[in-house]
Amino acid sequence: MKKDNKWRKDLKPGDLVMMRSDHMAILTNVYWRSEDSEYPHVKLRYTDDDSNGSCSAWRVKEVLSESHR
């Protein structure tokens, strides 16, 4: 059975997440590239080296702390 990944669709800016690469990051933007996308796209700032990045929310392994925005 496929693991439930619906939580990825509820990501929001300010969430602290663990990426599949085992780096922590803070999401700075969450948006849909197109209506037929399976997951949103995220922009983020990595906490280990303060660099920016972007990728599909599929690359997020888990939410460590949710934003209260």
N, CA and C atoms as an extended XYZ file, in Angstrom:
207
Properties=species:S:1:pos:R:3:atomname:S:1:resname:S:1:resid:I:1 pbc="F F F"
N         0.829       -1.180        0.000 N   MET     1
C         0.000        0.000        0.000 CA  MET     1
C         0.884        1.258        0.000 C   MET     1
N         0.520        2.231       -0.799 N   LYS     2
C         1.294        3.466       -0.898 CA  LYS     2
C         1.168        4.281        0.390 C   LYS     2
N         2.306        4.771        0.877 N   LYS     3
C         2.325        5.576        2.092 CA  LYS     3
C         1.559        6.882        1.871 C   LYS     3
N         0.832        7.335        2.896 N   ASP     4
C         0.059        8.563        2.814 CA  ASP     4
C         0.995        9.773        2.774 C   ASP     4
N         0.979       10.500        1.683 N   ASN     5
C         1.836       11.674        1.515 CA  ASN     5
C         1.032       12.963        1.430 C   ASN     5
N        -0.216       12.939        1.847 N   LYS     6
C        -1.073       14.121        1.750 CA  LYS     6
C        -0.543       15.279        2.576 C   LYS     6
N         0.218       15.015        3.637 N   TRP     7
C         0.746       16.080        4.488 CA  TRP     7
C         1.651       17.018        3.701 C   TRP     7
N         2.268       16.529        2.647 N   ARG     8
C         3.147       17.390        1.834 CA  ARG     8
C         2.365       18.518        1.167 C   ARG     8
N         1.089       18.301        0.929 N   LYS     9
C         0.252       19.326        0.299 CA  LYS     9
C        -0.135       20.420        1.281 C   LYS     9
N         0.128       20.217        2.571 N   ASP    10
C        -0.215       21.202        3.604 CA  ASP    10
C         1.003       21.965        4.116 C   ASP    10
N         2.149       21.839        3.462 N   LEU    11
C         3.344       22.571        3.881 CA  LEU    11
C         3.103       24.066        3.729 C   LEU    11
N         3.750       24.857        4.600 N   LYS    12
C         3.585       26.306        4.512 CA  LYS    12
C         4.887       27.017        4.853 C   LYS    12
N         5.036       28.260        4.393 N   PRO    13
C         6.247       29.030        4.709 CA  PRO    13
C         6.458       29.107        6.225 C   PRO    13
N         7.692       28.978        6.638 N   GLY    14
C         8.038       29.010        8.056 CA  GLY    14
C         8.189       27.637        8.681 C   GLY    14
N         7.719       26.586        8.004 N   ASP    15
C         7.883       25.225        8.532 CA  ASP    15
C         9.366       24.849        8.546 C   ASP    15
N         9.808       24.236        9.621 N   LEU    16
C        11.150       23.661        9.708 CA  LEU    16
C        11.028       22.209        9.283 C   LEU    16
N        11.796       21.807        8.276 N   VAL    17
C        11.653       20.460        7.718 CA  VAL    17
C        13.003       19.746        7.642 C   VAL    17
N        12.934       18.438        7.602 N   MET    18
C        14.099       17.597        7.318 CA  MET    18
C        13.945       17.128        5.877 C   MET    18
N        14.982       17.369        5.088 N   MET    19
C        14.963       16.966        3.692 CA  MET    19
C        15.423       15.508        3.563 C   MET    19
N        15.152       14.901        2.436 N   ARG    20
C        15.603       13.520        2.196 CA  ARG    20
C        17.125       13.423        2.208 C   ARG    20
N        17.793       14.551        1.979 N   SER    21
C        19.255       14.596        2.008 CA  SER    21
C        19.791       14.679        3.438 C   SER    21
N        18.887       14.658        4.424 N   ASP    22
C        19.198       14.768        5.851 CA  ASP    22
C        19.716       16.147        6.240 C   ASP    22
N        19.368       17.183        5.464 N   HIS    23
C        19.655       18.563        5.831 CA  HIS    23
C        18.362       19.202        6.333 C   HIS    23
N        18.464       20.036        7.361 N   MET    24
C        17.298       20.773        7.833 CA  MET    24
C        17.166       22.052        7.015 C   MET    24
N        15.917       22.488        6.832 N   ALA    25
C        15.661       23.709        6.070 CA  ALA    25
C        14.392       24.373        6.583 C   ALA    25
N        14.301       25.674        6.350 N   ILE    26
C        13.093       26.433        6.646 CA  ILE    26
C        12.455       26.790        5.312 C   ILE    26
N        11.166       26.471        5.160 N   LEU    27
C        10.476       26.780        3.915 CA  LEU    27
C        10.205       28.276        3.843 C   LEU    27
N        10.513       28.891        2.708 N   THR    28
C        10.282       30.323        2.539 CA  THR    28
C         9.126       30.603        1.588 C   THR    28
N         8.755       29.624        0.765 N   ASN    29
C         7.626       29.781       -0.149 CA  ASN    29
C         7.132       28.399       -0.542 C   ASN    29
N         5.826       28.253       -0.661 N   VAL    30
C         5.212       26.999       -1.103 CA  VAL    30
C         4.185       27.368       -2.167 C   VAL    30
N         4.309       26.772       -3.354 N   TYR    31
C         3.392       27.132       -4.443 CA  TYR    31
C         3.232       25.960       -5.404 C   TYR    31
N         2.161       26.010       -6.170 N   TRP    32
C         1.879       24.980       -7.172 CA  TRP    32
C         2.358       25.472       -8.525 C   TRP    32
N         3.179       24.695       -9.189 N   ARG    33
C         3.684       25.065      -10.520 CA  ARG    33
C         2.600       24.943      -11.579 C   ARG    33
N         1.732       23.961      -11.431 N   SER    34
C         0.624       23.776      -12.364 CA  SER    34
C        -0.496       23.025      -11.643 C   SER    34
N        -1.673       23.070      -12.217 N   GLU    35
C        -2.835       22.424      -11.597 CA  GLU    35
C        -2.711       20.907      -11.549 C   GLU    35
N        -1.935       20.324      -12.433 N   ASP    36
C        -1.810       18.870      -12.470 CA  ASP    36
C        -0.579       18.350      -11.717 C   ASP    36
N         0.107       19.229      -10.967 N   SER    37
C         1.255       18.791      -10.163 CA  SER    37
C         0.780       17.887       -9.029 C   SER    37
N         1.553       16.864       -8.752 N   GLU    38
C         1.206       15.950       -7.663 CA  GLU    38
C         1.527       16.564       -6.302 C   GLU    38
N         2.617       17.339       -6.232 N   TYR    39
C         3.052       17.988       -4.994 CA  TYR    39
C         3.414       19.430       -5.277 C   TYR    39
N         3.320       20.292       -4.270 N   PRO    40
C         3.737       21.684       -4.486 CA  PRO    40
C         5.252       21.787       -4.633 C   PRO    40
N         5.698       22.928       -5.097 N   HIS    41
C         7.116       23.247       -5.196 CA  HIS    41
C         7.445       24.117       -3.985 C   HIS    41
N         8.641       23.976       -3.443 N   VAL    42
C         9.019       24.764       -2.267 CA  VAL    42
C        10.333       25.501       -2.512 C   VAL    42
N        10.414       26.705       -1.956 N   LYS    43
C        11.680       27.420       -1.868 CA  LYS    43
C        12.075       27.345       -0.407 C   LYS    43
N        13.383       27.249       -0.150 N   LEU    44
C        13.821       27.020        1.222 CA  LEU    44
C        15.183       27.621        1.488 C   LEU    44
N        15.503       27.693        2.770 N   ARG    45
C        16.828       28.133        3.215 CA  ARG    45
C        17.365       27.020        4.113 C   ARG    45
N        18.513       26.459        3.709 N   TYR    46
C        19.129       25.393        4.494 CA  TYR    46
C        19.732       25.977        5.775 C   TYR    46
N        19.549       25.271        6.884 N   THR    47
C        20.023       25.781        8.171 CA  THR    47
C        21.508       25.521        8.401 C   THR    47
N        22.091       24.548        7.711 N   ASP    48
C        23.500       24.234        7.969 CA  ASP    48
C        24.480       25.214        7.325 C   ASP    48
N        24.124       25.771        6.151 N   ASP    49
C        25.048       26.705        5.500 CA  ASP    49
C        24.378       27.997        5.036 C   ASP    49
N        23.106       28.189        5.406 N   ASP    50
C        22.350       29.407        5.100 CA  ASP    50
C        22.203       29.644        3.596 C   ASP    50
N        22.230       28.567        2.804 N   SER    51
C        22.053       28.709        1.358 CA  SER    51
C        20.581       28.542        0.984 C   SER    51
N        20.214       29.086       -0.166 N   ASN    52
C        18.846       28.967       -0.672 CA  ASN    52
C        18.742       27.785       -1.611 C   ASN    52
N        17.523       27.276       -1.757 N   GLY    53
C        17.279       26.194       -2.679 CA  GLY    53
C        15.813       26.129       -3.046 C   GLY    53
N        15.480       25.271       -3.979 N   SER    54
C        14.090       25.023       -4.339 CA  SER    54
C        13.984       23.613       -4.904 C   SER    54
N        12.822       23.005       -4.719 N   CYS    55
C        12.612       21.645       -5.199 CA  CYS    55
C        11.143       21.278       -5.030 C   CYS    55
N        10.801       20.084       -5.470 N   SER    56
C         9.467       19.554       -5.235 CA  SER    56
C         9.317       19.201       -3.762 C   SER    56
N         8.119       19.356       -3.228 N   ALA    57
C         7.861       18.978       -1.838 CA  ALA    57
C         8.101       17.488       -1.612 C   ALA    57
N         8.213       16.714       -2.677 N   TRP    58
C         8.519       15.284       -2.549 CA  TRP    58
C         9.863       15.078       -1.856 C   TRP    58
N        10.774       16.037       -1.962 N   ARG    59
C        12.106       15.929       -1.360 CA  ARG    59
C        12.087       16.198        0.147 C   ARG    59
N        10.951       16.638        0.689 N   VAL    60
C        10.819       16.856        2.135 CA  VAL    60
C        10.528       15.513        2.791 C   VAL    60
N        11.375       15.126        3.752 N   LYS    61
C        11.203       13.846        4.435 CA  LYS    61
C        10.182       13.946        5.563 C   LYS    61
N        10.258       15.029        6.357 N   GLU    62
C         9.306       15.201        7.459 CA  GLU    62
C         9.291       16.645        7.934 C   GLU    62
N         8.196       17.018        8.568 N   VAL    63
C         8.082       18.346        9.170 CA  VAL    63
C         8.539       18.225       10.622 C   VAL    63
N         9.523       19.041       11.014 N   LEU    64
C        10.036       19.015       12.375 CA  LEU    64
C         9.284       19.987       13.277 C   LEU    64
N         8.878       21.119       12.722 N   SER    65
C         8.157       22.145       13.479 CA  SER    65
C         7.280       22.921       12.518 C   SER    65
N         5.994       22.982       12.800 N   GLU    66
C         5.064       23.693       11.923 CA  GLU    66
C         5.038       25.179       12.249 C   GLU    66
N         4.887       25.974       11.213 N   SER    67
C         4.731       27.413       11.368 CA  SER    67
C         3.333       27.695       11.912 C   SER    67
N         3.223       28.732       12.695 N   HIS    68
C         1.914       29.112       13.248 CA  HIS    68
C         1.359       30.338       12.548 C   HIS    68
N         1.757       30.552       11.290 N   ARG    69
C         1.266       31.688       10.493 CA  ARG    69
C        -0.136       31.471       10.072 C   ARG    69
